[in-house]
Amino acid sequence: MRNINFKKYMPSVVAGFGAAVLSTIPGIKSLSCCLVVPGAALFSLYLYNKSMGDNSPIQLNNALSYGLITGLVAALFITLFDLLITYLTHSNDLVAGLPQTEELMTNFNLGPLMDESIKLIKQMANDINQTGFSALYAVMITISNFFILSIFGMLGGLLGMAVLNKTNRPKL
């Protein structure tokens, strides 16, 4: 069995946590999947490369693993922060956007499927308004964050590999 060096992945943990903190800011929250998490993955590769000290090219497996870990750590903390803020304020984007969501879904005219979806969304919003917590919302946000942010983290790792390998080329 291989011995895993967890200190090696500390840049991903630091960058992922930083991305989660940035994602709590209202204006930046909507950009967390497409800009913040890939940027954090790039930053984690930069920190990893600096900690190695030899400016050797970043390998594909390192780029993907650092991006994945950064995305997963960001997803974990973004989910926890979102659930905590929702619990404390008894509101979130789902509750605030319920009227627009209902109007949009009604325009699609999907029949019984739409009616059930609206009923579930209203139940989640009601639970959040009443207690600050909805188990269904917690499950949905957790699954979606882990799935989406891990993909964008790996994309950021690939971008970081391309950028850092280009800037670290030996000068001829």
C-alpha positions in Angstrom: 0.0 0.0 0.0 1.3 3.4 -1.0 2.0 6.0 1.7 0.1 9.2 1.0 1.8 12.5 2.0 -1.2 14.7 3.1 1.1 17.7 3.5 1.6 17.6 -0.2 -2.0 18.5 -0.8 -2.1 21.4 1.7 -2.0 24.0 -1.1 -5.3 22.6 -2.4 -6.9 22.7 1.0 -5.7 26.3 1.6 -6.8 27.4 -1.9 -10.2 25.6 -1.7 -10.9 27.2 1.7 -10.0 30.6 0.3 -12.3 30.0 -2.6 -15.1 29.1 -0.2 -14.6 32.3 1.8 -14.7 34.4 -1.4 -17.8 32.6 -2.5 -19.8 33.9 0.5 -19.5 37.5 -0.9 -22.8 38.2 -2.6 -21.4 39.6 -5.9 -18.7 37.0 -6.2 -21.0 34.0 -5.2 -22.5 33.7 -8.7 -18.9 33.5 -10.2 -17.6 30.8 -7.8 -18.0 27.9 -10.1 -16.6 29.5 -13.3 -13.9 31.8 -12.0 -13.2 31.5 -8.3 -12.7 27.7 -8.0 -10.6 27.4 -11.2 -8.6 30.3 -10.0 -8.1 28.6 -6.7 -7.0 25.4 -8.5 -4.4 27.4 -10.5 -3.3 29.1 -7.2 -2.9 25.7 -5.5 -0.7 24.5 -8.4 1.3 27.7 -8.1 1.8 27.1 -4.4 2.7 23.4 -5.0 5.2 24.4 -7.7 6.8 27.0 -5.4 7.0 24.5 -2.5 8.8 22.0 -4.8 11.4 24.8 -5.6 12.6 23.2 -8.9 10.3 24.8 -11.4 9.9 21.4 -13.1 6.9 21.0 -15.5 3.6 20.2 -13.8 2.4 16.7 -14.7 -1.2 16.0 -15.9 -1.9 13.8 -12.9 -0.8 16.5 -10.5 -2.8 19.1 -12.3 -6.0 17.0 -12.2 -5.5 15.8 -8.6 -4.8 19.3 -7.2 -7.7 20.7 -9.2 -10.0 17.9 -7.9 -9.0 18.3 -4.3 -9.3 22.1 -4.5 -12.8 21.7 -6.0 -13.9 19.2 -3.4 -12.6 21.3 -0.5 -14.2 24.4 -1.9 -17.5 22.4 -2.3 -17.4 21.2 1.2 -16.8 24.6 2.8 -19.2 26.5 0.3 -21.9 24.1 1.3 -21.2 24.4 5.0 -21.1 28.2 4.8 -24.3 28.3 2.7 -26.2 26.1 5.1 -24.9 28.1 8.1 -25.9 31.4 6.6 -29.3 30.0 5.6 -29.8 28.7 9.1 -28.9 32.0 10.7 -30.9 34.3 8.3 -33.8 31.9 7.5 -33.3 33.0 3.9 -31.2 32.3 0.8 -31.2 32.7 -3.0 -33.8 29.9 -3.3 -36.3 31.8 -1.0 -35.5 35.2 -2.6 -35.9 33.9 -6.1 -39.0 31.8 -5.6 -41.5 34.1 -7.3 -39.3 34.4 -10.4 -38.7 30.6 -10.4 -42.4 29.9 -10.2 -43.2 32.4 -13.0 -40.5 30.9 -15.2 -41.6 27.3 -14.6 -45.2 28.3 -15.3 -44.2 29.7 -18.6 -42.7 26.4 -19.7 -46.1 24.7 -19.2 -44.7 21.3 -18.3 -47.9 20.0 -16.7 -47.8 17.7 -13.6 -44.0 17.7 -13.6 -43.9 21.4 -13.2 -46.6 21.4 -10.5 -44.7 18.8 -8.4 -41.4 20.8 -8.9 -43.0 24.0 -7.7 -44.5 22.2 -4.7 -41.1 20.9 -3.7 -39.5 24.3 -4.1 -42.2 25.9 -2.1 -41.8 23.3 0.6 -38.1 23.9 0.8 -38.6 27.6 1.0 -41.2 27.2 3.7 -38.9 25.0 5.7 -36.1 27.5 5.4 -38.4 30.4 6.4 -39.7 28.5 9.4 -36.6 26.7 10.8 -33.7 27.9 8.7 -33.1 24.4 7.4 -34.4 22.2 4.7 -33.0 18.6 4.5 -33.9 18.4 0.8 -32.2 21.7 0.1 -29.1 20.6 2.0 -28.9 17.3 0.0 -29.5 19.1 -3.4 -26.9 21.9 -2.7 -24.4 19.3 -1.4 -24.6 17.1 -4.5 -24.6 19.9 -7.0 -21.7 21.7 -5.3 -19.6 18.5 -5.2 -20.3 17.6 -8.8 -20.0 21.0 -10.4 -17.0 22.3 -8.4 -15.0 19.2 -8.7 -15.3 19.5 -12.5 -14.4 23.2 -12.5 -11.5 22.5 -10.1 -10.1 20.0 -12.5 -10.5 22.4 -15.4 -8.7 25.0 -13.3 -5.9 22.5 -12.7 -5.5 21.9 -16.4 -5.5 25.7 -17.0 -3.0 26.1 -14.2 -0.8 23.4 -15.7 -0.8 25.1 -19.1 -0.1 28.6 -17.6 2.6 27.5 -15.2 4.3 25.2 -17.6 4.5 28.0 -20.1 5.9 30.5 -17.6 8.4 28.1 -16.2 10.0 27.1 -19.4 13.8 27.3 -19.4 15.0 30.3 -21.3 17.0 29.4 -24.4 
